[in-house]
Amino acid sequence: HYDPTLSSSRKLPPKFDGAVILHEWERGWIHAAWLDASGVRLERMEAVIPGHKFKRPIHLKLGPDGALYGLEWGSNWADNADAALFRIESAP
């Protein structure tokens, strides 16, 4: 959840409050999804970074600074020189 009292220039914007953040390994996307009040029906989904293709995202975690941290597996099945730890933060 978005915390307006958190003093951090990195925290995600309030538009993501209440969203479930999803990632898809093969297609290389990270989306925010909002469910209805019952938590059963999908109301809408949008890319967290429109147009960006991730290299097989495998883990996401919201940090104490409010930024979204993740791991990318990389382009190959093994020995990936392009595997990465990344941070998604609010634009200035």
C-alpha positions in Angstrom: 0.0 0.0 0.0 1.1 3.5 -0.7 2.3 5.4 2.4 1.9 9.2 2.1 3.9 9.6 5.3 7.0 7.7 4.0 9.7 10.3 3.3 11.3 8.7 0.2 11.9 10.1 -3.2 11.9 6.5 -4.5 8.5 5.3 -3.5 6.1 4.3 -6.2 3.4 6.9 -7.0 0.0 6.7 -5.3 -1.7 5.4 -8.4 -0.4 1.9 -7.6 -2.1 1.9 -4.1 -4.1 -1.2 -3.7 -2.8 -2.9 -6.8 -1.4 -6.4 -7.0 1.9 -6.3 -8.8 2.3 -9.3 -11.2 5.2 -10.5 -13.3 5.3 -12.9 -16.2 8.6 -14.8 -16.8 8.3 -15.7 -20.5 6.6 -12.5 -21.8 8.9 -10.3 -19.7 6.3 -7.9 -18.3 5.4 -6.5 -14.9 1.9 -5.2 -14.5 -0.3 -3.7 -11.8 -3.7 -5.2 -11.4 -6.7 -3.9 -9.5 -9.4 -6.2 -8.2 -13.0 -5.4 -7.4 -14.1 -4.8 -3.8 -14.7 -8.5 -3.3 -11.1 -9.3 -4.4 -12.4 -11.8 -7.0 -12.8 -10.0 -10.3 -10.1 -8.2 -12.2 -11.1 -4.6 -12.9 -8.0 -3.4 -14.8 -4.4 -4.0 -15.5 -1.6 -1.8 -16.7 2.1 -2.1 -17.3 4.3 -0.7 -14.5 6.8 0.6 -17.1 4.9 0.7 -20.4 7.0 -0.5 -23.4 9.8 -2.0 -21.3 10.5 -5.8 -21.7 12.2 -7.4 -18.7 14.6 -10.3 -19.0 12.4 -13.0 -17.4 11.5 -11.4 -14.0 11.4 -14.0 -11.3 10.9 -12.1 -8.0 9.5 -8.8 -6.8 9.5 -7.1 -3.4 8.4 -3.7 -2.3 11.3 -2.2 -0.3 11.1 -0.2 2.9 11.8 2.9 0.8 8.6 2.3 -1.3 10.5 1.3 -4.5 9.9 -2.0 -6.2 12.9 -4.3 -6.3 13.2 -7.4 -8.5 15.3 -10.0 -10.0 15.6 -10.8 -13.7 16.7 -14.4 -14.7 18.3 -13.2 -17.9 18.1 -14.2 -21.6 19.4 -17.8 -21.4 18.5 -20.9 -19.4 21.8 -20.9 -17.6 25.0 -18.8 -17.2 23.3 -15.5 -17.7 25.6 -12.6 -18.0 22.5 -10.3 -18.2 20.8 -11.5 -15.0 20.1 -8.5 -12.8 18.8 -7.0 -9.7 16.7 -3.9 -10.5 14.8 -1.1 -8.8 11.7 0.6 -10.1 11.1 4.0 -8.4 9.0 7.0 -8.9 10.0 9.4 -11.6 11.2 12.8 -10.3 
